[in-house]
Structure formats: structure tokens, C-alpha cells
Amino acid sequence: MTETKESKNRCVLTLPLLTEPYQEHIIEKRFKILEHLQNSLIAMELRKLKNIQRTRAYRELEQSILQLPKEKRRSLYQQRRQMLEKAGFSRNAFKDDITPMQKHFVGQIATHVAHHVASDVWRAFDKHLYHGAKKVHFKHRGTLSSAANQTAGNAMSMKDDMFIWSGGQSKDKITLRIRVQKPDTDYERDMLQKKVKYFRVVRKWVKTRYKYYLQLTLVGEPAARHRPIGEGRVGIDIGTQSVAIVSAEQAHLWELADRVNANHEKMLRLQRKMDSSRRSMNPENYNEDGTIRRGIRLRWIQSNRYRKLAGQIRELQRKNADIRKYQHVCLANYILTLGSEIYVEDMDYRAMQRRAKKTEKNKHGRFKRKKRFGKSLANKAPSMFLTILDTKLQQATGSGLRRVNKWSFRASQYDHLSQKYTRKTLGTRNFTLNNGDFVQRDLYSAFLIMNADVTLSQPDQQRCEQTYSAFILHHNQELNRIQAENKPHLSSFGIA
């Protein structure tokens, strides 16, 4: 019997695990085993891939693919996929490969948990073989963040506020019974009424130790939270560090996740101390000009001070991740109160992360930096914010964000009064419209995006004229508010 459309939807509930010290030791042992299994499987599959890449048939097929234009490669891609599947590159084949490895740890790790590891490895190889990923990375020691089973009831189950995680089918198997924190909200109680698809144990480093959580993947839509949803249109112009929001009644220009800045500055100071410690402990690994020696295998010695600083950075990174997500969720909830039709500009953040390829010099003869927006995007995570907003909007209204075409829309260049496009430099944060009004670039772009036409390719001239008088009033109020704060702002605001 096929699943209904509703049953294919999934939602997640996370509850803290109330672990005892002896249980934490066993959990940590299982995480180490899973890391070992994952790396062993990756090594095996990489050897297998190298062997097939050495064959004449595969090399000739790869050469044929390169010689043809992209639109004519489909049949050759299918031949390559068939060749790889025949050589054992499929999800089920990976599960078969990990099963003999799992038998060495059957007392701790059940087959269904090991098979989930194989599925994770297959996803990495799938991206590498068919979707352009450059390489498959091994799992560094201590970096595995979760362990899951394939289906609920196999190796992992829950009964009477107790999470049961058992080993494999062996007389020596070890079964953990861990207390789960009881739900304390109506939302959590409603979620627990749903059918559990599978379980996942998540560990997070908090200060000086790991804390453990039980993640339940449930069947169906998440329980309703009964939050207020506004009516009308909302336009969002989001940058690498800021967001401009315009609706019929409000206009805002805010820095994304501004509370992570303090921890980010602390992290930079700690990283400088770590670099100084590493240089003093390993002087032989550096050249005279201070660069790291290349071409030889280096051995690094870490002092106790270095390890202590690394632990402090790890804690700051965890805090920043939690603060960033919390602020994104709060901002998304607020935007939903402004309107149910939310328009944004479609941005390619992955392209903005890449370093420049060309080496260029400025007018003074100095080399230009090749760095682009990687650090800003990692620190503020605008893409994650849009994902959160899109998910909440779909749950509330059934439809997601409406993304305008940035190539044809060109919100930062358009003047709806003169109906002309004027190219502006990235540093131009304020400009004057045809009627003499002084506008901030991001706020005006959000206004135009809010008034997109039905094709999402250009502003609707009639809508712009109808809503402009209210917008310019809210625009000026927002700029006055920012100036009255009397504190430093992002340079992208264009406000001294």
C-alpha cells in the first residue's frame, strides 16, 4: 500500500536526555565506533573508485564525456552511472559493505544503526560522483555529531519516558535505558502523539562536556503554534550582514544576528593567542618569513594552553550557533506578523563565498584581496534565515517565499518615478530619486521587491505609485531611529 501525500511529510522534535555518567561513557564509545566504521567504509569505497577509474573503459567514457557539449552528454552520463552501480556504488551496496565491519562491534552497534552510517557515506559519494562535489572527506576524530537508526523500533525505541538504545543481535549486547526529559509545553505533548519514523541521538559540546539530546523524526506536519499571521505584501532585501524589510505599514533596516558580534570578537582574540602558542611550540614548522613550510609532513605539538584556548573557541562557536538560530527564528516570526505574501530577491550565496580567481592590482600597485563574503556569510547565515522563514511560511499559509528574478528585476538600479535603470557601484548606499527624495538603497530595494508584478521579473508600476507615499514616510522614520541610536552601524547602512 502506498503512503498518502500527508504521511510523506516529516517534522522533528528534540528533547534533552537525562544521562548518568556511566551511560555517557557508553554513548561516547559508540560514537567512536561509528566514526571508525564511517572512515573505514569511506576508505574502502575510495579504493574501489580508484580501481574502476583506472580501467580503460571508464577512462575512455570520461574522455568521451569531456569531448561532447553538455546538452549531448545525457546518454554517456547514464552509461557511467550504470558502470558505477555495477561496480558497487549504490546505497544498498554500501550497506552490504559495512555489515561485515559492524559484526566486530555487534555488542554496541546494531545493524540498523550501521546501515544509517552507510547511507550517510553514500550521500557523500553521490554528491562527489554525480553533483560536482570535489572530494569525499573523512570524519575527523570527535566530529561526529549524531547517531541514528533506519526505522523506529530497531535498535532505538522509546517507552514510558525512557529511550532504549540497544546493541546488535548478540548475547553480549549492551542496552542503554536513558531517561528523557518530560515535555513541558502543549506543543511538545501534541508532537509526541504523532508516529515516530526514526530516532537520532545528538551530542553538543557545552562548556566542558557533551550534552545529549533525543531527536524524534515524526510523520506529518508539526503541531500548530497558533502564532498571528499578517495580511498583505512584505518585501525583503537581504544582504550578507543586513536585512531591509518593507510592508504597507512599516519599514525596517536591521543587522542580521547582531548578538553574535561580541562572541565573534572574542573568538578572533583567542585565535590570535592560539597562533602565537602554536608558533612558539613548533618553530621548525615555519619559514623565516612566518609562512608554514610546505612539501614535507609536519608534526605539530599542542601545549596545554593551546588546548584550553581551543576549548574556549569551541564553546563560543556553540553559543554563536544557538544565538544566530534564535535571532533568525524570532525575526522570521516577526515578519510573518507583517504579511503572508513575502517577496525576496533570489541570491546565489554559494557564488558569493568563492574567492576571486583573477589576481589583480589596485591603482597603488598593491594586490587586491581575493576574499569575498565568506566570513560574513558564515557569521550571519542569511541563507539559513531565508530557509527558516520559508519553512514557517509554508507551514502557516501553504505557500513559500516568492523569489524575484534578480537579473531582470535589478531592484538596486531602478527608479520607479523616472522608470529608468541607473547602474550604481556597490559603495553607493544612498541616492536621490527623480523627484528629489533621498532614499537608502536597501530600504528602497525592499520597497520595489514588495511591489513585484505577477511575473516576478520587474516592479509593478501602479503598485509602486500607490504605496510610495506611505513608504517614504516609514523610510524617513526608520532612518531617524537609526541615527538616534548614536552607535556604530554596518557600512552597508550608509549612515555615519
PASERO-190099 format. One line per field, with one value per residue (C-alpha): x, y, z; residue number from 1. Coordinates in nm, 4 decimals, always signed. Example, Ala and Ser with C-alpha at 12.3 -4.5 7.8 and 13.67 -1.06 7.14 Angstrom:
X c(+1.2300;+1.3670)
Y c(-0.4500;-0.1060)
Z c(+0.7800;+0.7140)
nr c(1;2)
// end
This chain:
X c(+0.0000;+0.1412;+0.1736;-0.0671;+0.0644;+0.0175;+0.2113;+0.5214;+0.5648;+0.8135;+0.8731;+1.1292;+1.1041;+1.4159;+1.4135;+1.7066;+1.8383;+1.8984;+2.2118;+2.4079;+2.7922;+2.8232;+2.5736;+2.7759;+3.0858;+2.8978;+2.7488;+3.0946;+3.2302;+2.9534;+3.0243;+3.3915;+3.2912;+3.0588;+3.3354;+3.5655;+3.3029;+3.2346;+3.6032;+3.6674;+3.3795;+3.4966;+3.8482;+3.7099;+3.4868;+3.7654;+3.9907;+3.7086;+3.6529;+4.0223;+4.0312;+3.7403;+3.8831;+4.1993;+4.0140;+4.0352;+3.6568;+3.5991;+3.8806;+3.7516;+3.3998;+3.5262;+3.7175;+3.4056;+3.2054;+3.4590;+3.4604;+3.0837;+2.8857;+2.6882;+2.3473;+2.4544;+2.6119;+2.2986;+2.3361;+2.7041;+2.6187;+2.3704;+2.6382;+2.8779;+2.6107;+2.5396;+2.9112;+2.9496;+2.6388;+2.7686;+3.0954;+2.9043;+2.8330;+2.4783;+2.3122;+2.2319;+2.5820;+2.7307;+2.5055;+2.6306;+2.9910;+2.9524;+2.7732;+3.0939;+3.2607;+2.9676;+2.9896;+3.3137;+3.1164;+2.7836;+2.7591;+2.7478;+2.6195;+2.3130;+2.2840;+2.0211;+2.2486;+2.5443;+2.3238;+2.2360;+2.6091;+2.6354;+2.3524;+2.5405;+2.8552;+2.6530;+2.5122;+2.8684;+2.9732;+2.6550;+2.7424;+3.1007;+3.0136;+2.7042;+2.6638;+3.0033;+3.1477;+3.5274;+3.6056;+3.4734;+3.6075;+3.6948;+3.5397;+3.7882;+3.8116;+3.5405;+3.3445;+3.0565;+2.7535;+2.4742;+2.3816;+2.0523;+1.8703;+1.6967;+1.3476;+1.1844;+1.1854;+1.5072;+1.7980;+1.6363;+1.2923;+1.1067;+0.8758;+0.7323;+0.9721;+1.2662;+1.4865;+1.6180;+1.9353;+2.0425;+2.3325;+2.3080;+2.1799;+2.4352;+2.4297;+2.6811;+2.4843;+2.4616;+2.1269;+2.1021;+1.7853;+1.8085;+1.5517;+1.4028;+1.3023;+0.9241;+0.7539;+0.6609;+0.4639;+0.1426;+0.3389;+0.5724;+0.2820;+0.0936;+0.4036;+0.4511;+0.1086;+0.2461;+0.4004;+0.7821;+0.9669;+1.3134;+1.5297;+1.8563;+2.0942;+2.2591;+2.5540;+2.6551;+2.9652;+2.8565;+3.1359;+3.3464;+3.1380;+2.8950;+2.5218;+2.2927;+1.9545;+1.6976;+1.5704;+1.2448;+1.1577;+0.7775;+0.5268;+0.3097;+0.3094;+0.4309;+0.1729;+0.0194;+0.1643;-0.1210;+0.1028;-0.0554;-0.0141;-0.0488;-0.2101;-0.0680;+0.2718;+0.6180;+0.9373;+1.2782;+1.6169;+1.8732;+2.2479;+2.5443;+2.5029;+2.1835;+1.8177;+1.5721;+1.2024;+0.9183;+0.5423;+0.2414;+0.2711;+0.6385;+0.9969;+1.3000;+1.6735;+1.8443;+2.1707;+2.1278;+2.2061;+2.3744;+2.4242;+2.6915;+2.9308;+3.0621;+3.1456;+3.2993;+3.5440;+3.6357;+3.6939;+3.9330;+4.1404;+4.1556;+4.2605;+4.5497;+4.6607;+4.6378;+4.8515;+5.1145;+5.1181;+5.1485;+5.4361;+5.6292;+5.5834;+5.6650;+5.9264;+6.0762;+5.7452;+5.7700;+5.9815;+6.1808;+5.9008;+5.6493;+5.4709;+5.4147;+5.6656;+5.5310;+5.6288;+5.7034;+5.4920;+5.4845;+5.4438;+5.2559;+5.2934;+4.9986;+5.0566;+4.8049;+4.7394;+4.6640;+4.4122;+4.2468;+4.2092;+4.0698;+3.8049;+3.7082;+3.6703;+3.4583;+3.2240;+3.1977;+3.1154;+2.8346;+2.6978;+2.7107;+2.5264;+2.2493;+2.2230;+2.2209;+1.9429;+1.7373;+1.7563;+1.6704;+1.3636;+1.2480;+1.2915;+1.1035;+0.8143;+0.8005;+0.7987;+0.5034;+0.3035;+0.3547;+0.2088;+0.1522;+0.2904;+0.6657;+0.8851;+1.2642;+1.5451;+1.6895;+2.0590;+2.3382;+2.5217;+2.7485;+2.8897;+2.9414;+3.1540;+3.4047;+3.7382;+3.8137;+4.0065;+4.1939;+4.4952;+4.4561;+4.6252;+4.4711;+4.5704;+4.8557;+5.0089;+4.9116;+4.7456;+4.3706;+4.2365;+4.0770;+3.8469;+3.4825;+3.1943;+3.2779;+3.3305;+3.0238;+2.8023;+2.9374;+2.8875;+2.5395;+2.3979;+2.1446;+2.0656;+1.9708;+1.7410;+1.5599;+1.5252;+1.3699;+1.1348;+1.0347;+0.9599;+0.7477;+0.5612;+0.4792;+0.3523;+0.1359;-0.0019;+0.0790;+0.2977;+0.6598;+0.8674;+0.8149;+1.1576;+1.2008;+1.4434;+1.7489;+1.8789;+1.5661;+1.4370;+1.7565;+1.5985;+1.9093;+1.9218;+1.5564;+1.3836;+1.0070;+0.9487;+1.1586;+1.1073;+1.4761;+1.7620;+2.0849;+2.3855;+2.5321;+2.8535;+2.8408;+2.9570;+2.6628;+2.4344;+2.2151;+2.0900;+1.8330;+1.5218;+1.3868;+1.1605;+1.4463;+1.3679;+1.6769;+1.6469;+1.8546;+1.9460;+1.8398;+1.5093;+1.4167;+1.5078;+1.2825;+1.0029;+1.0405;+1.0580;+0.7366;+0.5672;+0.6805;+0.4445;+0.2882;+0.5853;+0.8322;+1.0580;+1.0004;+0.8259;+0.4553;+0.4438;+0.0867;+0.1562;+0.4719;+0.2800;+0.0014;+0.2316;+0.5193;+0.3812;+0.3406;+0.6814;+0.8776;+0.7182;+0.8161;+1.1582;+1.2380;+1.1140;+1.3458;+1.6495;+1.5778;+1.5545;+1.8905;+2.0626;+1.9126;+2.0709;+2.4072;+2.6126;+2.8294;+2.6437;+2.7371;+2.8953;+2.6245;+2.3689;+2.5325;+2.4662;+2.7508)
Y c(+0.0000;+0.3412;+0.6207;+0.9098;+1.2538;+1.3749;+1.0830;+1.1725;+1.4970;+1.4956;+1.7092;+1.6923;+1.7197;+1.7462;+1.6515;+1.6510;+1.3170;+1.2915;+1.0771;+0.9183;+0.9296;+0.5565;+0.5994;+0.8883;+0.6663;+0.4036;+0.6664;+0.8121;+0.4662;+0.4114;+0.7438;+0.6466;+0.3125;+0.4844;+0.7278;+0.4295;+0.2468;+0.5550;+0.6197;+0.2523;+0.2440;+0.5670;+0.4224;+0.1011;+0.2837;+0.5251;+0.2287;+0.0738;+0.4013;+0.4374;+0.0848;+0.1477;+0.4844;+0.3044;+0.0782;+0.1555;+0.1507;+0.4122;+0.6384;+0.6228;+0.7044;+1.0051;+1.1275;+1.0965;+1.2988;+1.5830;+1.5979;+1.6390;+1.9587;+1.9487;+1.9133;+1.5888;+1.4101;+1.2564;+0.9082;+0.8944;+1.0004;+0.7125;+0.4694;+0.5942;+0.5588;+0.2008;+0.1198;+0.2580;+0.0791;-0.2477;-0.1864;-0.1493;+0.2237;+0.2302;+0.2750;-0.0935;-0.1987;+0.0332;-0.1246;-0.4684;-0.3465;-0.2106;-0.5185;-0.7327;-0.4367;-0.3933;-0.7547;-0.6742;-0.4325;-0.6128;-0.5770;-0.1969;-0.1203;-0.2755;-0.3363;-0.0657;+0.1981;+0.0874;+0.0964;+0.4568;+0.5349;+0.3641;+0.5837;+0.8948;+0.7774;+0.7050;+1.0591;+1.1953;+0.9735;+1.0594;+1.4302;+1.3551;+1.1306;+1.2992;+1.6502;+1.8178;+1.7777;+1.7802;+1.5032;+1.2823;+1.3856;+1.1536;+1.2193;+1.3800;+1.2353;+1.3726;+1.5499;+1.3032;+1.4889;+1.2305;+0.8646;+0.7371;+0.4195;+0.3335;+0.2682;+0.3198;+0.0150;-0.1327;-0.0688;+0.2565;+0.2926;+0.4913;+0.3662;+0.5460;+0.8437;+0.6066;+0.5989;+0.2478;+0.2124;-0.1500;-0.3215;-0.5807;-0.9363;-1.0826;-1.2457;-0.9810;-0.6819;-0.3743;-0.1991;+0.1590;+0.2868;+0.6639;+0.8965;+1.1549;+1.4937;+1.5084;+1.7539;+2.0774;+2.2545;+2.1803;+2.1860;+1.9061;+1.6992;+1.7353;+1.6373;+1.3208;+1.1998;+1.1526;+0.8346;+0.8163;+0.7409;+0.7067;+0.8294;+1.0216;+1.0831;+1.4250;+1.5418;+1.9048;+2.0326;+2.2695;+2.4393;+2.1422;+1.8360;+1.6859;+1.7100;+1.4632;+1.5088;+1.2775;+1.3882;+1.2265;+1.2406;+1.2288;+1.1589;+1.4505;+1.8272;+1.9891;+2.0805;+2.4257;+2.7018;+2.9482;+3.2462;+3.5591;+3.5895;+3.9290;+4.0121;+4.1829;+4.2028;+4.2201;+4.2953;+4.1789;+4.2897;+4.0735;+4.1235;+3.9413;+4.1040;+4.3131;+4.2871;+4.5559;+4.4836;+4.6881;+4.6337;+4.8593;+4.9891;+4.9540;+4.9795;+4.8380;+4.8143;+4.5737;+4.3885;+4.0131;+3.8255;+4.1282;+3.9498;+3.7181;+4.0116;+4.0205;+3.6493;+3.6788;+3.9444;+3.7227;+3.4339;+3.6384;+3.7295;+3.3661;+3.2556;+3.5035;+3.3611;+3.0069;+3.1051;+3.2557;+2.9411;+2.7116;+2.9143;+2.9093;+2.5308;+2.4480;+2.6975;+2.4387;+2.4217;+2.7836;+2.9591;+3.2736;+3.4924;+3.3333;+3.1096;+2.7390;+2.5059;+2.3095;+1.9883;+1.7847;+1.6106;+1.8322;+1.7208;+1.9682;+1.9877;+2.1342;+2.2850;+2.2652;+2.6372;+2.5745;+2.3007;+2.5222;+2.8058;+2.5623;+2.4545;+2.8171;+2.8779;+2.5652;+2.6958;+3.0380;+2.8708;+2.6749;+2.9901;+3.1778;+2.8980;+2.8954;+3.2765;+3.3037;+3.0492;+3.2006;+3.5505;+3.4187;+3.2380;+3.5494;+3.7690;+3.5190;+3.5114;+3.8919;+3.9133;+3.6733;+3.9202;+4.1845;+3.9878;+3.6495;+3.7343;+3.7647;+3.8645;+3.8275;+3.8572;+3.5221;+3.5259;+3.2778;+3.2747;+2.9889;+3.2034;+3.4914;+3.2663;+3.1790;+3.3562;+3.5655;+3.3692;+3.6568;+3.8207;+4.1968;+4.5116;+4.8364;+5.1857;+5.1924;+4.8735;+4.6538;+4.3179;+4.3116;+4.0647;+3.7556;+3.7108;+3.7932;+3.7453;+3.4070;+3.5241;+3.7484;+3.4719;+3.2222;+3.4649;+3.5934;+3.2962;+3.4859;+3.1708;+2.9879;+3.2765;+3.2528;+2.8764;+2.9239;+3.1923;+2.9827;+2.6793;+2.8815;+3.0493;+2.7140;+2.5756;+2.8834;+2.9529;+2.6520;+2.8579;+2.9637;+3.2708;+3.4434;+3.4966;+3.7711;+3.7285;+3.9344;+3.9546;+4.1173;+4.2887;+4.4854;+4.6446;+4.8457;+5.0174;+5.1101;+5.4448;+5.3965;+5.7720;+5.8091;+5.4393;+5.4148;+5.1871;+5.3510;+5.1340;+5.2050;+5.0930;+4.8643;+5.1505;+5.3727;+5.3195;+5.6299;+5.8142;+6.0682;+5.9771;+6.1690;+6.3824;+6.4773;+6.2293;+6.0919;+5.7117;+5.4383;+5.1748;+4.8587;+5.0008;+5.1273;+4.7895;+4.6150;+4.8569;+4.7683;+4.3936;+4.4216;+4.5660;+4.2947;+4.2111;+3.8685;+3.7511;+3.8383;+3.9894;+4.3646;+4.6120;+4.6785;+5.0492;+5.1000;+4.9365;+5.1445;+5.4676;+5.3643;+5.2660;+5.5141;+5.7951;+5.5612;+5.4031;+5.7293;+5.8279;+5.4973;+5.5139;+5.8525;+5.7385;+5.4355;+5.6421;+5.8859;+5.5921;+5.4513;+5.7910;+5.8498;+5.5269;+5.7045;+5.3871;+5.2458;+5.0659;+4.8494;+5.0404;+4.8958;+5.1126;+5.4248;+5.6078;+5.7764)
Z c(+0.0000;-0.0966;+0.1553;+0.1360;+0.0482;+0.4041;+0.5547;+0.3500;+0.5432;+0.8307;+1.1380;+1.4191;+1.7980;+2.0171;+2.3862;+2.6350;+2.7570;+3.1338;+3.1185;+3.4013;+3.3902;+3.3080;+3.0228;+2.8812;+2.8706;+2.6691;+2.4337;+2.3712;+2.2964;+2.0432;+1.8738;+1.8396;+1.6876;+1.4395;+1.3404;+1.2836;+1.0758;+0.8663;+0.7921;+0.7188;+0.4716;+0.3049;+0.2668;+0.1155;-0.1333;-0.2344;-0.3142;-0.5130;-0.7008;-0.7797;-0.9219;-1.1587;-1.2636;-1.3737;-1.6166;-1.9880;-2.0334;-1.7647;-1.8888;-2.2465;-2.1251;-1.9263;-2.2317;-2.4478;-2.1953;-2.1999;-2.5799;-2.6152;-2.5370;-2.2122;-2.3791;-2.5523;-2.2556;-2.1035;-2.2546;-2.1572;-1.8021;-1.7849;-1.9066;-1.6396;-1.3696;-1.4803;-1.4789;-1.1260;-0.9962;-1.1411;-0.9527;-0.6230;-0.5985;-0.4649;-0.1275;-0.0843;-0.1891;+0.0733;+0.3371;+0.2339;+0.2617;+0.6147;+0.7540;+0.7973;+0.9710;+1.2081;+1.3246;+1.5094;+1.7310;+1.7442;+2.1209;+2.0908;+1.7395;+1.5786;+1.2035;+1.1536;+1.3081;+1.0943;+0.7836;+0.8584;+0.8599;+0.5201;+0.3925;+0.5082;+0.3272;+0.0134;+0.0132;+0.0217;-0.2704;-0.4596;-0.4390;-0.5437;-0.8381;-0.9769;-0.8337;-0.8598;-0.5081;-0.5318;-0.2821;-0.0036;+0.3359;+0.6216;+0.9608;+1.1994;+1.5484;+1.7748;+1.4988;+1.4624;+1.5955;+1.5800;+1.5558;+1.4140;+1.3174;+0.9913;+1.1320;+1.4708;+1.6975;+1.5590;+1.7999;+1.9162;+2.0739;+2.3380;+2.6114;+2.9160;+2.9035;+2.8604;+2.5493;+2.4793;+2.2698;+2.2350;+2.0633;+1.7887;+1.7972;+2.0362;+2.3774;+2.4894;+2.3618;+2.5850;+2.6219;+2.7467;+2.9137;+2.9377;+3.0915;+2.8557;+2.9930;+3.0099;+2.7716;+2.9459;+2.6695;+2.4825;+2.1574;+2.2723;+2.4064;+2.0762;+1.8800;+2.0856;+1.9726;+1.6195;+1.4815;+1.5150;+1.1916;+1.3458;+1.6341;+1.6415;+1.9340;+1.9055;+2.1116;+2.1651;+2.3399;+2.6189;+2.8166;+2.9299;+2.8386;+2.5933;+2.6447;+2.4716;+2.3067;+2.1533;+1.8141;+1.7028;+1.3327;+1.3247;+1.0488;+0.9375;+0.9766;+1.3014;+1.5638;+1.5250;+1.7440;+1.6762;+1.6004;+1.4453;+1.0677;+0.8992;+0.5674;+0.2624;+0.0980;+0.2544;+0.0619;+0.1872;+0.0557;+0.2299;+0.2098;+0.3577;+0.7008;+0.6945;+0.6048;+0.4901;+0.5461;+0.3986;+0.4338;+0.3834;+0.7392;+0.8397;+0.7141;+0.8978;+0.8363;+1.0756;+1.1154;+1.0965;+1.4185;+1.5774;+1.9107;+1.7667;+1.7150;+2.0728;+2.0743;+1.7273;+1.8520;+2.1487;+1.9096;+1.6961;+2.0027;+2.1123;+1.7628;+1.7679;+2.1037;+1.9624;+1.6641;+1.8936;+2.1088;+1.8082;+1.6622;+1.9909;+2.0282;+1.6631;+1.5336;+1.2975;+1.1015;+0.9819;+0.7216;+0.8005;+0.6605;+0.9014;+0.6483;+0.7116;+0.5485;+0.2539;+0.0789;+0.3923;+0.6553;+0.9633;+1.3232;+1.5422;+1.9207;+2.1129;+2.4544;+2.7378;+2.6881;+2.3207;+2.4054;+2.6659;+2.4137;+2.1565;+2.4085;+2.4693;+2.0946;+2.0655;+2.3333;+2.1659;+1.8339;+2.0000;+2.1621;+1.8334;+1.6532;+1.9146;+1.9279;+1.5487;+1.5072;+1.7913;+1.6400;+1.2932;+1.4294;+1.6202;+1.3111;+1.0923;+1.3407;+1.3379;+0.9573;+0.9447;+1.1555;+0.8829;+0.5922;+0.4309;+0.0815;+0.1259;-0.1672;-0.1679;-0.4210;-0.5242;-0.4271;-0.5022;-0.1686;-0.2725;-0.5535;-0.3085;-0.0868;-0.3599;-0.3757;-0.6830;-0.9470;-1.1083;-0.9445;-0.9803;-0.8522;-0.7374;-0.8533;-0.5977;-0.7395;-0.4463;-0.4944;-0.4353;-0.1851;-0.3383;-0.0403;-0.0947;+0.1542;+0.3044;+0.6640;+0.6663;+0.5309;+0.7829;+1.0714;+0.9801;+0.7809;+0.5632;+0.3658;+0.6863;+0.7791;+0.4440;+0.4879;+0.8331;+0.7021;+0.4008;+0.6212;+0.8630;+0.5775;+0.4149;+0.7442;+0.8050;+0.4566;+0.2383;+0.0019;+0.0387;-0.0394;-0.3728;-0.5266;-0.7855;-1.0745;-0.9784;-1.3366;-1.4807;-1.1647;-1.0753;-0.7701;-0.6739;-1.0167;-1.0775;-1.0166;-1.0337;-1.0746;-1.3898;-1.4819;-1.5721;-1.4630;-1.3436;-1.2659;-0.9196;-0.7536;-0.4513;-0.2295;-0.3246;-0.0257;-0.0652;-0.3717;-0.4848;-0.6818;-0.9788;-0.7538;-0.5191;-0.2384;-0.0608;-0.0106;+0.1471;-0.1114;+0.0762;+0.2003;-0.1454;-0.2985;-0.0445;-0.1413;-0.5113;-0.4343;-0.2305;-0.5412;-0.7850;-1.0708;-1.1274;-1.3367;-1.0542;-1.3210;-1.2689;-1.0349;-1.0840;-1.1706;-1.0476;-0.7124;-0.6642;-0.7208;-0.4817;-0.1916;-0.2332;-0.0142;+0.2861;+0.2202;+0.2154;+0.5475;+0.7123;+0.5401;+0.6955;+1.0367;+1.0240;+0.9246;+1.2087;+1.4518;+1.3372;+1.3649;+1.7107;+1.8402;+1.8292;+1.7867;+1.5058;+1.2288;+0.9336;+0.6456;+0.4188;+0.6024;+0.4609;+0.7886;+0.9730)
nr c(1;2;3;4;5;6;7;8;9;10;11;12;13;14;15;16;17;18;19;20;21;22;23;24;25;26;27;28;29;30;31;32;33;34;35;36;37;38;39;40;41;42;43;44;45;46;47;48;49;50;51;52;53;54;55;56;57;58;59;60;61;62;63;64;65;66;67;68;69;70;71;72;73;74;75;76;77;78;79;80;81;82;83;84;85;86;87;88;89;90;91;92;93;94;95;96;97;98;99;100;101;102;103;104;105;106;107;108;109;110;111;112;113;114;115;116;117;118;119;120;121;122;123;124;125;126;127;128;129;130;131;132;133;134;135;136;137;138;139;140;141;142;143;144;145;146;147;148;149;150;151;152;153;154;155;156;157;158;159;160;161;162;163;164;165;166;167;168;169;170;171;172;173;174;175;176;177;178;179;180;181;182;183;184;185;186;187;188;189;190;191;192;193;194;195;196;197;198;199;200;201;202;203;204;205;206;207;208;209;210;211;212;213;214;215;216;217;218;219;220;221;222;223;224;225;226;227;228;229;230;231;232;233;234;235;236;237;238;239;240;241;242;243;244;245;246;247;248;249;250;251;252;253;254;255;256;257;258;259;260;261;262;263;264;265;266;267;268;269;270;271;272;273;274;275;276;277;278;279;280;281;282;283;284;285;286;287;288;289;290;291;292;293;294;295;296;297;298;299;300;301;302;303;304;305;306;307;308;309;310;311;312;313;314;315;316;317;318;319;320;321;322;323;324;325;326;327;328;329;330;331;332;333;334;335;336;337;338;339;340;341;342;343;344;345;346;347;348;349;350;351;352;353;354;355;356;357;358;359;360;361;362;363;364;365;366;367;368;369;370;371;372;373;374;375;376;377;378;379;380;381;382;383;384;385;386;387;388;389;390;391;392;393;394;395;396;397;398;399;400;401;402;403;404;405;406;407;408;409;410;411;412;413;414;415;416;417;418;419;420;421;422;423;424;425;426;427;428;429;430;431;432;433;434;435;436;437;438;439;440;441;442;443;444;445;446;447;448;449;450;451;452;453;454;455;456;457;458;459;460;461;462;463;464;465;466;467;468;469;470;471;472;473;474;475;476;477;478;479;480;481;482;483;484;485;486;487;488;489;490;491;492;493;494;495;496)
// end
